Each structure stands twice: as C-alpha cells, then as structure tokens.
Amino acid sequence: MAALQRVYIYSTIPRLLTTVQDKLPGVEVIDVTPRGSQKVCEEIIEALKDAEVLLVDNNLLTQVAHSLPKLKWAQGTWAGVETLVEALRDKPKPSFAVTRLVDEAFSQLMAEYVIGWIIAHERGLLQVWEGQVKSVWSQRGNIGYYRSIQDLTVGIMGMGNMGKEVARTLKTFRAVVNAYVRTRPSEEKKYEHVDKYWHGGELSAFLRECDYIVNVMPSTPATREMLGGEVLKDAKEGAVFINIGRGDVISEKDIINSLDVGWISAAILDVFDKEPLPTESPLWKHPKVFITPHVAGVSRPEDVVRTFLFNYKRYIQGLPVMYMIDWDVGY
C-alpha cells in the first residue's frame, strides 16, 4: 500500500499537529479540532468525510464513529478505552479498526507515579512539608525511621504493559513484586520481574501478602467492584491502596469504610468513578486519602505520535495494526 496523502487529527492534545507533521513531512496533516468557538458535530463530520486514517481522542470518536464512511483506521490517543466501549455498548461496533495508546513512555509515567508516592508515603514527605510551613524541625514517626522499598511487598493488580513496567521499576529497587491476574500464566509467559502470581479465587491470599496494593486494571465487567464490599478486610495490616487503573474497581463509600475500620491505612487515588471528583465528595477531606486529578500518566504528544507512527508504518505496508480494541473484553 502506498503512503497516504492525508492524515486527519481530531484531538485536544496540545502540539499534536506539529508533532505529526514533523514526523510525516510528505503527508498532509489536517486538524479538524475546533479552536475557540465550537464547531457543531455536523461540521466535524463534513470535515472528516474523506478521512481514511484518523488520530483521535477516544471521547471525541464517540461523537462521529458511525458517520465516517471512508474511515479504515482510528488511532486513539488514550490508554483507557472504557468511555468509548461504554458509549458503543448497545450500538453497532465501528466498521473500521480502532487502536488504543500503548507506549513504553506512558507506562513509565505510571511507574514513576507509583514509586514517587511510595517514597513520599514511607518517608513522610508530606509531613516534612507541613513541618517546614510551621518552622518545625521534626524526625518523629516515619520521617526519621522509614522503610526502604526493598523492605516492601508490592502487589500489582493487572499485568498488561503498564503493570509490567510498574513491576520492572519496583524490581530495580529490590521490592518483592506480586501480581494478581485473571488467569495464571504458563511458565514461559511469566514476567521475569514478578516474584509470584495470584489469580482467580486467590484475591484474599494475594491481599494478605501486600504492603502496597496497586490497581492498574482497566474498567471491565469483570473488574468493577472487585475490591468493593468487605474484600479489603483481608488486606495486610497497614496496607496502602494505590489506584492508577480505574475508579470503579471500588466505590467511594467502600474506600472510606475500608480506611475507617482499618482494613487499609491510606488510599492514594488518581482515578475516580466520577471525574472530575465532585467538590462534595468526602474523599477530599479524609485524612488518610491523597488525591491527584487523573495525571499519573498523561497523553503527551510525543508518546501518542510514537504509537501512531508504529501503526502507521504497519498500515501502509498492508500489515494489521496493533493494540486493537477487543469490544467483547472491553479494552
């Protein structure tokens, strides 16, 4: 297949157009994203009527998915696809290939978030800052006596690309790394940076081993409320929950209850069932909750374009594109 003459972009990610243009100098790159005043959906569809390949934000694709007769492939700019899957759940699935963002740099951002928060929590760095604000010199608690990452057992729920990078990074700090997965992998498919795998009905046993529980799983029917109810009562004493996967793995109510009754000692949350997190949410003011606004891993233009170019080269060579969404599984 010859190189395409045009590639279309429908995305709010800054600098995406110029980044694609720099990498594909012989291709006309057309950005139909509204700037300033919003175009109506009909105008966007008209601008995309001849598009064969589209680089698109997942939420924006839901608006036009069934109105692009010539489209053959849409590359999403997000790693998470549940918004798109849910929007099309009861509708015909797109006739074109839809691929998600999979990039080593994106996975590294997620791993950096986990490592950063573990260090901050273990060394009491937020308490150090509070002391500085008050001009107080203190080495009390874990400010002066803390655990090293090599003293910790960290359990990762989900062992896709992001989970594997979190595991690899933790292993460089000599942590014990456990993984909870849907099905136990064969010996040849076990990841070298995981010490022990748990699966299926072994969730309680997995939780009992972990100083930190890190959720990296996507949102699917199988993962929703997986940690809800009284599941976390089996967590190891003092365990900390870090959620960089999806917010519906456990409800807000169940997080607060798990903290208040002492099943877990802290919750570090980057994702929520409803985003932005409503101002009235009790999570904001809970003393054992630490909130970030879904920024553990962001879609940077250079990372998005790297995945796009990888698939673009396959597409123009007539090869199947990679990282296609499985509409039945949900990611």
Residue pairs with C-beta under 8 A, 6 or more apart in sequence:
1 315
1 316
1 317
1 318
2 316
3 26
3 27
3 316
4 27
4 52
4 53
4 316
5 27
5 28
6 27
6 28
6 29
6 30
6 50
6 51
6 52
6 53
7 20
7 24
7 27
7 28
7 29
7 30
7 53
7 54
7 55
7 312
8 29
8 30
8 31
8 32
8 47
8 48
8 51
8 53
8 54
8 55
9 16
9 17
9 20
9 29
9 30
9 31
9 32
9 33
9 54
9 55
9 56
10 31
10 32
10 33
10 44
10 48
10 54
10 55
10 56
10 57
10 60
10 61
10 64
11 31
11 33
11 55
11 56
11 57
11 60
11 77
12 33
12 57
12 60
13 57
13 77
13 299
13 300
13 301
13 304
14 301
15 301
16 31
16 55
16 77
16 301
16 304
16 305
17 29
17 31
19 301
19 302
19 304
19 305
20 29
20 55
20 305
20 308
21 29
23 305
23 309
24 309
24 312
30 47
32 39
32 44
32 47
32 48
34 44
39 47
41 63
41 64
44 63
44 64
45 64
45 67
45 68
48 54
48 64
48 67
48 68
48 71
49 68
49 69
49 70
50 70
51 68
51 70
51 71
52 70
52 71
52 72
52 73
53 71
53 72
53 73
53 74
53 75
53 312
53 315
54 61
54 68
54 71
54 73
54 74
54 75
55 74
55 75
55 77
55 304
55 308
56 74
56 75
56 76
56 77
57 76
57 77
57 78
58 76
58 77
58 78
58 80
58 81
58 83
58 84
58 100
59 83
59 84
61 74
61 76
61 84
61 98
62 83
62 84
62 87
62 88
65 74
65 88
65 94
66 91
66 92
66 94
68 96
71 94
71 96
72 96
72 97
73 96
73 97
73 98
73 99
73 311
73 315
73 321
74 94
74 96
74 97
74 98
74 99
75 99
75 101
75 307
75 308
75 311
75 312
75 321
76 84
76 98
76 99
76 100
76 101
76 325
77 101
77 299
77 304
78 100
78 101
78 299
79 100
79 101
79 102
79 106
79 162
79 297
79 299
80 218
80 219
80 246
81 100
81 218
81 325
81 330
81 331
82 218
82 219
82 220
82 246
82 330
82 331
84 98
84 325
85 325
85 327
85 330
85 331
88 94
88 327
93 327
97 321
97 324
98 324
98 325
99 307
99 311
99 321
99 322
99 323
99 324
99 325
100 323
100 324
100 325
100 331
101 299
101 303
101 304
101 307
101 323
102 161
102 307
102 322
102 323
103 303
103 304
103 306
103 307
104 161
104 165
105 300
105 302
105 303
105 306
106 162
106 297
106 299
106 300
106 303
107 161
107 162
107 164
107 165
107 166
107 297
108 165
108 169
109 296
109 297
109 298
110 162
110 165
110 166
110 216
110 244
110 296
110 297
111 162
111 165
111 166
111 168
111 169
111 170
112 169
113 244
113 270
113 292
113 296
113 297
114 154
114 166
114 169
114 170
114 214
114 242
114 244
114 296
115 149
115 169
115 170
115 173
117 242
117 268
117 290
118 149
118 152
118 154
118 212
118 240
118 242
119 125
119 149
120 126
121 240
121 266
121 268
121 290
122 142
122 146
122 147
122 148
122 149
122 152
123 142
123 143
123 146
124 141
124 142
124 143
124 146
126 290
127 138
127 141
127 143
128 143
131 137
131 138
131 143
139 145
147 211
148 173
149 170
149 173
149 174
149 175
150 173
150 174
150 175
152 175
152 176
152 211
152 212
153 175
153 176
153 177
153 178
153 209
153 210
153 211
153 212
153 236
154 170
154 175
154 176
154 177
154 178
154 210
154 211
154 212
154 214
155 177
155 178
155 179
155 180
155 198
155 206
155 207
155 209
155 210
155 212
155 213
155 214
156 163
156 166
156 167
156 177
156 178
156 179
156 180
156 194
156 214
156 216
157 163
157 179
157 180
157 213
157 214
157 215
157 216
157 217
157 226
157 245
157 249
158 180
158 181
158 215
158 216
158 217
158 218
158 245
159 167
159 179
159 181
159 191
159 194
160 216
160 218
162 216
162 244
162 297
163 179
163 216
164 191
164 193
166 214
166 216
167 177
167 179
167 191
167 193
167 194
168 193
170 177
170 193
171 177
171 193
176 195
177 193
177 194
177 195
178 194
178 195
178 196
178 197
178 198
178 206
178 209
178 210
179 191
179 194
179 196
179 197
179 198
180 197
180 198
180 199
180 202
180 203
180 206
181 197
181 198
181 199
182 199
182 200
182 222
183 199
183 200
184 197
184 199
184 200
185 191
185 197
190 197
196 209
198 205
198 206
203 226
203 231
203 234
204 231
204 234
207 213
207 231
207 232
207 234
207 235
207 236
207 239
208 234
208 235
208 236
209 236
210 235
210 236
210 239
211 236
211 238
211 239
211 240
212 239
212 240
212 241
212 242
213 227
213 235
213 239
213 240
213 241
213 242
213 264
214 242
214 243
214 244
215 227
215 241
215 242
215 243
215 244
215 245
215 246
215 249
216 244
216 245
217 223
217 226
217 245
217 246
217 249
218 245
218 246
218 330
218 331
219 245
219 246
219 247
219 248
219 249
219 330
219 331
220 329
220 330
220 331
221 330
223 245
223 246
223 248
223 249
224 248
224 249
225 248
225 249
225 250
225 251
226 249
226 250
227 241
227 249
227 250
227 254
228 249
228 250
228 251
228 254
229 254
231 250
232 239
232 241
232 250
232 254
232 258
232 263
232 264
233 258
233 261
233 263
235 241
235 258
235 263
235 264
238 265
239 263
239 264
239 265
240 264
240 265
240 266
240 267
240 268
241 255
241 258
241 264
241 266
241 267
241 268
242 267
242 268
242 269
243 249
243 250
243 267
243 268
243 269
243 270
243 271
244 270
244 271
244 296
244 297
245 271
246 271
247 269
247 271
247 272
247 273
247 274
247 275
248 273
250 258
251 273
252 272
252 273
252 281
252 282
252 283
255 267
255 269
255 283
255 289
256 282
256 283
256 286
258 264
258 267
259 265
259 266
259 267
259 286
259 288
259 289
265 288
266 288
266 289
266 290
267 288
267 289
267 290
268 290
268 292
269 283
269 289
269 290
269 291
269 292
270 291
270 292
270 293
270 294
270 295
270 296
271 294
271 296
272 281
272 283
272 294
275 293
275 294
276 293
277 283
277 284
277 291
277 293
283 289
283 291
284 291
307 323
310 322
311 321
311 322
311 323
314 320
314 321
314 322
315 321
325 331
